[in-house]
């Protein structure tokens, strides 16, 4: 029994050793580990920050928090070790452990380590970045500036924050900033980056408010307004130095003033009298910009005594300037309005019933033709010629000087008509001379017959003319048949006059 018993004991020992080794292996397999890394945090100063450490298989091990840069223990498991009252810990279960920092400060910036008390120790780090929004350093930042025109000035804005802020300059009114280098070259920019803005040989147009804006990506950005005042003596511009107006009207005169500091502006008449607002005068100052003002003065119902010179005066602490405007009288414009009468212009139509005659018919007016203008007679002219050939008129004197013309107007136009080819003018002069040779100055039938023959010759040799066509009731031109009928009627009328004249002069001749 001895050998078999020894074998049994050896087997038992081997089994116990194997079981112990298996147990140790299982324990090492379930040691705690981190499930995921800690997330870095960036918060603004004064806000709260929280780190979370995720652990697996914690078992009986503990979790601790340590500040990496100072090695200061913040907490172990559920116990806070640090004396910082803003630091606390919490956990939802054995797998999630939190470190809380309230109202973080700039000194809280850095790495925070989550540790497991294993052997060897396990740990991971999360970083806290405390950002600070920009703010200006008052002692290093310019306030409002007053400088004379033509000088140079530096505007400074220094800001602090984390990350370091960037300073940008702009003009409040949106106009461009004038930059000049050492050579005097100008550069116009809408914005300028830098803590110091240098303005060289500044002019009045650069006067105004400048904004320096500091930003670093952490809201809110901050800005500061710096007022730049440029002083210079007053200047006056007068758009019109001579102003005319009719009597009885209102007239306004104006002056444009540039001054800094603001000037005292007023008006003075040439008599030395200062003008203020009253029922007679209206005085106004209208600001146009920081240094520009428009002075206006209105004189109501001007009279002769209001004519003369007026001075606009501007005065400030740097000087005084004035300019003169002369007011003079101009004639009153003619305010009468004339309405044209119908038929006074070519192609005008005379309306029926005009001039109070309701029974009158419409009359058409057309532009005269060249031939029509040559004709100066009418039916009345024919009657006048006939009357002049009556026997009783022979007792009147018809003496004319050589080259003179008869008193009766010829229905055929001027006796010197250019269309005459038979020497009408010389023929008439001969007739006039024969008449002057008659005893008693009376014209004989022979002289009359010669005159009549000359008239007939003129009829036979005249250039024919055409009466322009009339217009129908619908306003359209009538056809050529109407013009032909009118021409024929006129020719017939002339023939009748000639025949009557021949018969009339034949009767006294037979009596002789």
C-alpha positions as CSV (number, residue, x, y, z in Angstrom):
1,X,0.0,0.0,0.0
2,X,2.9,2.3,0.4
3,X,3.7,3.0,-3.3
4,X,0.1,3.5,-4.3
5,X,-0.4,6.0,-1.4
6,X,2.5,8.1,-2.5
7,X,1.2,8.3,-6.1
8,X,-2.1,9.5,-4.8
9,X,-0.5,12.3,-2.7
10,X,1.6,13.5,-5.6
11,X,-1.5,13.7,-7.9
12,X,-3.3,15.8,-5.3
13,X,-0.5,18.3,-5.0
14,X,-0.3,18.6,-8.7
15,X,-4.0,19.3,-8.9
16,X,-3.9,21.9,-6.2
17,X,-1.0,23.7,-7.9
18,X,-2.9,23.7,-11.2
19,X,-6.0,25.1,-9.6
20,X,-4.0,27.9,-7.9
21,X,-2.4,28.8,-11.2
22,X,-5.7,29.0,-13.0
23,X,-7.2,31.3,-10.3
24,X,-4.2,33.7,-10.5
25,X,-4.6,33.8,-14.3
26,X,-8.3,34.7,-14.0
27,X,-7.6,37.5,-11.5
28,X,-5.0,39.1,-13.7
29,X,-7.4,38.9,-16.7
30,X,-10.1,41.1,-14.9
31,X,-7.8,44.0,-13.7
32,X,-9.3,47.5,-14.2
33,X,-8.6,49.4,-17.4
34,X,-9.7,52.7,-19.0
35,X,-12.6,52.4,-21.4
36,X,-11.9,55.7,-23.3
37,X,-9.6,58.7,-23.1
38,X,-10.4,61.8,-21.2
39,X,-11.6,64.7,-23.4
40,X,-9.7,68.0,-23.2
41,X,-11.7,71.0,-22.2
42,X,-11.5,74.7,-23.1
43,X,-13.7,77.1,-21.1
44,X,-13.8,80.8,-20.5
45,X,-12.7,82.1,-17.2
46,X,-15.4,82.0,-14.6
47,X,-17.2,79.0,-16.2
48,X,-17.5,75.5,-14.8
49,X,-15.4,72.5,-16.1
50,X,-15.9,68.8,-15.7
51,X,-13.5,65.9,-16.5
52,X,-14.9,62.3,-16.9
53,X,-12.9,59.1,-16.4
54,X,-14.4,55.9,-17.8
55,X,-13.1,52.7,-16.2
56,X,-13.8,48.9,-16.8
57,X,-13.5,46.1,-14.3
58,X,-12.6,48.4,-11.4
59,X,-13.3,45.7,-8.8
60,X,-11.8,46.6,-5.5
61,X,-9.4,49.2,-6.9
62,X,-9.7,52.9,-6.4
63,X,-9.7,56.0,-8.7
64,X,-7.7,59.0,-7.9
65,X,-7.4,62.6,-9.4
66,X,-4.1,64.5,-9.5
67,X,-3.1,67.8,-11.1
68,X,-0.3,66.9,-13.4
69,X,1.9,70.0,-13.3
70,X,1.9,70.3,-9.5
71,X,1.4,66.6,-8.5
72,X,-1.3,67.9,-6.1
73,X,-3.8,65.2,-5.3
74,X,-7.3,66.5,-5.9
75,X,-9.4,63.4,-4.8
76,X,-9.2,59.7,-4.1
77,X,-12.3,57.7,-5.0
78,X,-15.1,59.6,-3.3
79,X,-13.0,61.7,-1.0
80,X,-11.8,65.2,-1.9
81,X,-8.2,65.8,-0.8
82,X,-7.4,69.3,-2.0
83,X,-8.4,72.3,0.1
84,X,-9.8,74.1,-3.0
85,X,-13.5,74.5,-2.3
86,X,-14.3,74.7,-6.0
87,X,-13.2,71.1,-6.6
88,X,-15.7,68.2,-6.1
89,X,-16.0,64.6,-7.4
90,X,-19.0,62.3,-8.3
91,X,-19.7,59.0,-10.0
92,X,-22.8,57.5,-11.5
93,X,-21.5,53.9,-11.1
94,X,-18.2,52.1,-10.8
95,X,-17.4,52.8,-14.4
96,X,-17.9,56.6,-14.6
97,X,-15.9,59.0,-12.3
98,X,-16.2,62.8,-12.6
99,X,-14.0,65.7,-11.4
100,X,-15.8,69.1,-11.1
101,X,-14.1,72.5,-11.1
102,X,-16.4,75.4,-10.5
103,X,-15.8,79.0,-11.7
104,X,-12.4,78.2,-13.2
105,X,-9.6,80.6,-12.8
106,X,-6.5,81.2,-14.9
107,X,-4.4,79.2,-12.4
108,X,-6.7,76.2,-13.0
109,X,-5.2,75.9,-16.5
110,X,-3.2,72.6,-17.1
111,X,-3.5,68.8,-17.1
112,X,-5.6,66.6,-14.8
113,X,-4.6,62.9,-14.3
114,X,-7.1,60.0,-13.6
115,X,-5.1,57.2,-11.8
116,X,-5.9,53.5,-10.9
117,X,-4.0,52.1,-8.0
118,X,-2.9,49.0,-9.8
119,X,0.6,47.6,-9.9
120,X,2.0,49.1,-11.9
121,X,-0.2,52.2,-11.7
122,X,-2.4,53.1,-14.6
123,X,-3.3,56.7,-15.6
124,X,-4.5,59.1,-18.3
125,X,-4.5,62.9,-18.6
126,X,-7.1,65.5,-19.8
127,X,-6.1,69.1,-20.3
128,X,-8.0,72.2,-19.2
129,X,-7.6,75.4,-21.2
130,X,-8.9,78.5,-19.6
131,X,-9.5,81.2,-22.2
132,X,-9.9,84.8,-21.4
133,X,-11.9,87.3,-23.6
134,X,-10.0,90.5,-24.6
135,X,-9.9,93.6,-22.4
136,X,-8.1,96.9,-22.8
137,X,-5.3,97.9,-20.5
138,X,-6.5,101.4,-19.5
139,X,-3.1,102.9,-18.6
140,X,-1.7,101.9,-22.1
141,X,-4.7,103.1,-24.1
142,X,-5.2,106.6,-25.6
143,X,-8.1,108.8,-24.6
144,X,-9.6,111.6,-26.7
145,X,-7.0,113.6,-28.5
146,X,-6.9,117.3,-29.6
147,X,-4.2,118.4,-32.0
148,X,-3.6,121.3,-34.4
149,X,-4.0,120.7,-38.1
150,X,-0.8,119.6,-39.9
151,X,0.7,117.9,-36.9
152,X,1.2,114.1,-36.2
153,X,-0.4,111.9,-33.6
154,X,-0.3,108.3,-32.3
155,X,-3.4,106.5,-31.2
156,X,-2.7,103.5,-28.9
157,X,-4.9,100.6,-27.9
158,X,-3.3,97.7,-25.8
159,X,-5.4,94.7,-24.8
160,X,-4.9,91.6,-22.7
161,X,-6.6,88.2,-22.9
162,X,-5.9,84.5,-23.7
163,X,-5.1,83.8,-26.5
164,X,-3.4,87.2,-27.1
165,X,-5.9,89.6,-28.7
166,X,-5.5,91.2,-32.1
167,X,-6.2,95.0,-32.3
168,X,-7.9,96.5,-35.5
169,X,-8.6,100.2,-36.2
170,X,-11.5,101.6,-38.1
171,X,-13.2,105.0,-38.5
172,X,-16.6,105.2,-36.9
173,X,-18.2,106.9,-39.9
174,X,-16.9,104.2,-42.3
175,X,-14.5,106.5,-44.2
176,X,-11.0,105.5,-45.1
177,X,-7.9,105.9,-42.8
178,X,-5.1,107.9,-44.4
179,X,-1.7,106.3,-43.8
180,X,1.5,108.1,-44.8
181,X,5.0,106.7,-44.9
182,X,8.3,108.6,-44.3
183,X,8.3,109.8,-48.0
184,X,4.8,111.2,-47.6
185,X,3.2,108.6,-49.8
186,X,-0.5,108.2,-49.0
187,X,-2.4,105.0,-48.6
188,X,-6.1,104.7,-48.0
189,X,-7.3,101.7,-46.0
190,X,-10.6,100.8,-44.5
191,X,-8.9,99.1,-41.5
192,X,-5.5,98.9,-39.9
193,X,-4.1,96.1,-37.7
194,X,-1.9,97.0,-34.8
195,X,-1.9,98.4,-31.3
196,X,-0.6,101.8,-32.5
197,X,-2.1,103.9,-35.3
198,X,0.2,106.7,-36.4
199,X,-1.3,109.6,-38.4
200,X,1.2,112.0,-40.0
201,X,0.4,115.6,-41.1
202,X,-3.2,115.3,-40.4
203,X,-5.8,117.4,-42.1
204,X,-9.3,118.4,-41.1
205,X,-10.9,115.7,-43.2
206,X,-9.3,113.1,-40.8
207,X,-11.2,114.6,-37.8
208,X,-13.6,112.2,-36.2
209,X,-13.9,109.1,-34.0
210,X,-11.6,106.1,-34.4
211,X,-12.6,102.7,-33.1
212,X,-10.0,100.1,-31.9
213,X,-11.4,96.6,-31.7
214,X,-9.7,93.8,-29.8
215,X,-10.6,90.2,-30.5
216,X,-9.1,86.7,-29.9
217,X,-11.9,84.3,-30.8
218,X,-13.3,84.3,-27.3
219,X,-16.6,86.3,-27.1
220,X,-17.2,89.0,-26.6
221,X,-14.8,91.2,-28.6
222,X,-14.3,94.7,-27.1
223,X,-13.9,98.1,-28.7
224,X,-12.9,101.6,-27.6
225,X,-13.9,104.9,-29.2
226,X,-11.2,107.6,-29.4
227,X,-12.2,111.0,-30.6
228,X,-9.7,112.9,-32.7
229,X,-10.3,116.7,-32.8
230,X,-8.2,118.9,-35.2
231,X,-8.2,122.6,-34.5
232,X,-7.8,125.3,-37.2
233,X,-8.9,128.9,-37.7
234,X,-12.2,129.6,-39.5
235,X,-12.6,129.6,-43.3
236,X,-15.6,130.9,-45.2
237,X,-16.7,130.0,-48.8
238,X,-19.4,132.0,-50.6
239,X,-21.1,130.3,-53.5
240,X,-22.6,133.5,-54.9
241,X,-21.2,136.9,-54.0
242,X,-23.8,138.8,-56.2
243,X,-27.5,137.9,-55.7
244,X,-30.3,139.6,-57.6
245,X,-34.0,139.5,-56.9
246,X,-37.1,141.5,-57.8
247,X,-38.7,143.8,-55.3
248,X,-41.3,142.3,-53.1
249,X,-39.9,138.7,-53.3
250,X,-38.0,136.6,-50.7
251,X,-34.3,136.1,-51.3
252,X,-31.8,133.8,-49.5
253,X,-28.0,134.2,-49.3
254,X,-25.6,131.7,-47.8
255,X,-22.0,131.2,-46.5
256,X,-20.2,127.9,-45.9
257,X,-18.1,128.0,-42.8
258,X,-15.3,125.5,-41.7
259,X,-14.0,125.9,-38.2
260,X,-12.7,123.8,-35.3
261,X,-13.5,124.4,-32.5
262,X,-17.0,125.5,-33.4
263,X,-17.2,129.1,-34.4
264,X,-19.7,131.8,-33.5
265,X,-21.5,132.8,-36.7
266,X,-23.5,135.9,-37.4
267,X,-24.6,138.4,-40.1
268,X,-24.0,142.1,-40.4
269,X,-25.4,144.6,-42.8
270,X,-23.3,147.2,-44.5
271,X,-24.6,149.8,-42.0
272,X,-23.0,147.8,-39.2
273,X,-26.3,146.5,-37.9
274,X,-26.2,142.9,-36.7
275,X,-29.0,140.8,-38.1
276,X,-31.0,138.5,-36.0
277,X,-34.1,136.4,-36.7
278,X,-37.2,138.5,-37.0
279,X,-40.4,138.8,-39.2
280,X,-38.1,140.5,-41.7
281,X,-35.1,138.2,-41.5
282,X,-34.7,134.4,-41.0
283,X,-31.2,133.4,-39.8
284,X,-30.1,129.7,-39.6
285,X,-27.0,127.7,-39.0
286,X,-27.2,124.2,-40.5
287,X,-24.4,121.7,-39.4
288,X,-23.0,119.7,-42.3
289,X,-20.2,117.8,-40.5
290,X,-18.0,118.0,-37.4
291,X,-16.4,121.2,-38.7
292,X,-18.7,122.4,-41.5
293,X,-21.7,124.8,-41.0
294,X,-24.0,126.3,-43.6
295,X,-25.0,129.9,-42.7
296,X,-28.2,131.1,-44.4
297,X,-30.2,134.3,-44.2
298,X,-33.5,135.0,-45.9
299,X,-34.8,138.5,-46.4
300,X,-38.6,138.6,-46.8
301,X,-40.3,141.0,-49.2
302,X,-37.2,142.9,-50.1
303,X,-37.4,146.6,-50.7
304,X,-35.0,149.1,-52.1
305,X,-33.6,149.9,-48.7
306,X,-32.7,146.2,-48.3
307,X,-30.3,146.3,-51.3
308,X,-26.6,146.5,-50.5
309,X,-23.9,144.4,-48.9
310,X,-24.2,141.8,-46.2
311,X,-21.3,140.2,-44.3
312,X,-21.2,136.7,-42.8
313,X,-18.7,136.5,-39.9
314,X,-17.3,133.4,-38.2
315,X,-15.2,133.6,-35.1
316,X,-13.5,131.0,-32.8
317,X,-10.6,130.9,-30.4
318,X,-8.1,130.7,-33.2
319,X,-9.2,133.6,-35.3
320,X,-12.0,135.5,-37.2
321,X,-13.0,135.6,-40.8
322,X,-15.7,137.3,-42.8
323,X,-17.0,137.5,-46.4
324,X,-19.4,139.9,-48.2
325,X,-22.5,139.2,-50.4
326,X,-24.1,142.0,-52.4
327,X,-27.8,142.0,-53.0
328,X,-29.2,144.0,-55.9
329,X,-32.5,144.6,-57.6
330,X,-33.5,143.0,-60.9
331,X,-36.6,143.9,-63.0
332,X,-39.9,142.3,-62.1
333,X,-40.6,139.5,-64.6
334,X,-43.5,140.0,-67.0
335,X,-46.3,137.9,-65.7
336,X,-48.8,138.5,-68.5
337,X,-49.9,135.5,-70.5
338,X,-51.0,135.9,-74.1
339,X,-53.2,133.2,-75.6
340,X,-52.9,133.0,-79.4
341,X,-56.0,133.6,-81.5
342,X,-57.3,131.0,-83.9
343,X,-56.3,131.5,-87.5
344,X,-53.2,133.7,-86.7
345,X,-50.8,130.9,-87.5
346,X,-50.5,129.0,-90.7
347,X,-52.8,125.9,-90.9
348,X,-54.8,127.2,-87.9
349,X,-58.6,126.7,-88.1
350,X,-60.9,129.6,-87.1
351,X,-63.6,128.2,-84.9
352,X,-67.2,129.1,-85.7
353,X,-68.7,131.8,-83.7
354,X,-65.4,133.4,-82.7
355,X,-65.3,137.1,-81.9
356,X,-69.0,136.9,-80.9
357,X,-70.2,136.1,-84.4
358,X,-72.1,132.9,-84.0
359,X,-73.3,132.8,-87.6
360,X,-69.8,133.0,-89.2
361,X,-68.6,130.0,-91.0
362,X,-65.4,128.1,-90.5
363,X,-62.4,129.7,-92.2
364,X,-59.4,127.8,-93.3
365,X,-56.0,129.3,-93.4
366,X,-53.2,127.8,-95.6
367,X,-49.6,128.8,-96.4
368,X,-49.6,131.0,-99.6
369,X,-48.0,129.7,-102.8
370,X,-45.3,131.8,-104.5
371,X,-47.7,132.7,-107.3
372,X,-50.5,133.4,-104.9
373,X,-48.2,135.9,-103.0
374,X,-47.7,137.8,-106.3
375,X,-51.4,138.5,-106.6
376,X,-52.4,141.4,-104.4
377,X,-56.0,142.2,-105.7
378,X,-59.5,141.1,-104.9
379,X,-63.1,141.7,-106.1
380,X,-63.1,145.1,-104.4
381,X,-59.9,146.0,-106.4
382,X,-61.9,145.3,-109.7
383,X,-64.7,147.6,-108.5
384,X,-62.2,150.3,-107.7
385,X,-60.7,150.0,-111.2
386,X,-64.1,150.3,-112.7
387,X,-64.9,153.3,-110.6
388,X,-61.7,155.0,-111.6
389,X,-62.7,154.7,-115.2
390,X,-66.0,156.5,-114.8
391,X,-66.4,159.7,-116.8
392,X,-66.9,161.9,-113.8
393,X,-63.5,160.9,-112.5
394,X,-61.8,162.5,-115.4
395,X,-62.1,165.8,-113.7
396,X,-59.8,164.6,-110.9
397,X,-56.1,165.0,-111.4
398,X,-54.1,161.8,-111.8
399,X,-50.8,163.5,-112.4
400,X,-47.8,161.4,-111.3
401,X,-44.2,162.0,-111.5
402,X,-42.1,160.1,-113.9
403,X,-41.9,156.6,-112.6
404,X,-44.9,157.1,-110.3
405,X,-47.7,154.6,-109.9
406,X,-51.5,155.1,-110.2
407,X,-53.5,155.5,-107.1
408,X,-55.7,152.5,-107.9
409,X,-54.1,149.1,-107.1
410,X,-54.0,146.8,-110.1
411,X,-55.8,143.5,-109.7
412,X,-53.0,141.9,-111.6
413,X,-50.3,142.9,-109.1
414,X,-47.6,145.5,-109.5
415,X,-47.2,147.2,-112.8
416,X,-43.5,146.4,-112.6
417,X,-44.2,142.7,-112.2
418,X,-41.3,140.7,-113.3
419,X,-43.5,138.4,-115.4
420,X,-44.4,141.3,-117.7
421,X,-42.7,141.0,-121.1
422,X,-44.0,144.0,-123.0
423,X,-42.3,146.8,-121.1
424,X,-45.2,147.4,-118.8
425,X,-43.4,149.9,-116.7
426,X,-42.2,152.1,-119.6
427,X,-45.7,151.8,-121.3
428,X,-47.3,153.1,-118.1
429,X,-44.8,156.0,-117.9
430,X,-45.7,157.0,-121.4
431,X,-49.4,157.0,-120.5
432,X,-48.7,159.1,-117.5
433,X,-46.7,161.6,-119.6
434,X,-49.5,161.8,-122.2
435,X,-52.0,162.5,-119.5
436,X,-49.9,165.3,-118.1
437,X,-49.8,166.8,-121.6
438,X,-53.6,167.1,-121.8
439,X,-55.2,170.4,-121.3
440,X,-56.6,170.7,-117.8
441,X,-54.9,167.6,-116.8
442,X,-57.9,165.4,-117.8
443,X,-57.3,162.0,-119.3
444,X,-58.7,161.6,-122.9
445,X,-60.4,158.5,-124.2
446,X,-57.3,157.8,-126.2
447,X,-55.2,157.7,-123.1
448,X,-57.7,155.5,-121.4
449,X,-57.8,153.1,-124.4
450,X,-54.1,152.9,-124.2
451,X,-54.2,152.1,-120.6
452,X,-56.8,149.5,-121.2
453,X,-54.7,148.0,-124.0
454,X,-51.8,147.8,-121.6
455,X,-54.0,146.0,-119.1
456,X,-55.1,143.5,-121.7
457,X,-51.5,142.9,-122.7
458,X,-50.6,142.2,-119.1
459,X,-53.5,139.7,-118.9
460,X,-52.2,138.0,-122.1
461,X,-48.6,137.8,-121.0
462,X,-48.9,137.1,-117.2
463,X,-47.6,133.9,-115.8
464,X,-50.6,131.8,-115.0
465,X,-51.1,130.9,-111.3
466,X,-52.9,128.1,-109.6
467,X,-55.3,128.5,-106.7
468,X,-54.4,126.0,-104.0
469,X,-57.1,123.4,-103.5
470,X,-59.5,123.8,-100.6
471,X,-60.5,121.4,-98.0
472,X,-63.7,119.4,-97.8
473,X,-66.0,119.1,-94.9
474,X,-64.1,116.1,-93.7
475,X,-60.8,118.1,-93.6
476,X,-59.3,116.4,-96.7
477,X,-58.0,118.3,-99.7
478,X,-60.5,118.7,-102.6
479,X,-59.6,117.4,-106.0
480,X,-58.1,119.2,-109.0
481,X,-61.5,119.7,-110.6
482,X,-62.4,122.3,-107.9
483,X,-59.1,124.1,-108.6
484,X,-59.9,124.0,-112.4
485,X,-63.3,125.5,-111.9
486,X,-61.9,128.3,-109.7
487,X,-59.3,129.1,-112.4
488,X,-61.9,129.2,-115.1
489,X,-64.3,131.4,-113.1
490,X,-61.4,133.9,-112.4
491,X,-60.5,134.0,-116.1
492,X,-64.1,134.5,-117.1
493,X,-64.4,137.4,-114.6
494,X,-61.4,139.1,-116.0
495,X,-62.8,138.8,-119.5
496,X,-66.1,140.3,-118.5
497,X,-64.2,143.3,-116.9
498,X,-62.2,143.8,-120.0
499,X,-65.3,143.8,-122.3
500,X,-67.2,146.1,-120.0
501,X,-64.2,148.5,-119.9
502,X,-63.9,148.5,-123.7
503,X,-67.6,149.2,-124.2
504,X,-67.6,152.0,-121.7
505,X,-64.7,153.8,-123.3
506,X,-66.2,153.3,-126.8
507,X,-69.3,155.4,-125.9
508,X,-67.5,158.7,-125.3
509,X,-65.4,158.2,-128.4
510,X,-68.5,157.8,-130.6
511,X,-69.9,161.0,-129.1
512,X,-66.8,162.9,-130.3
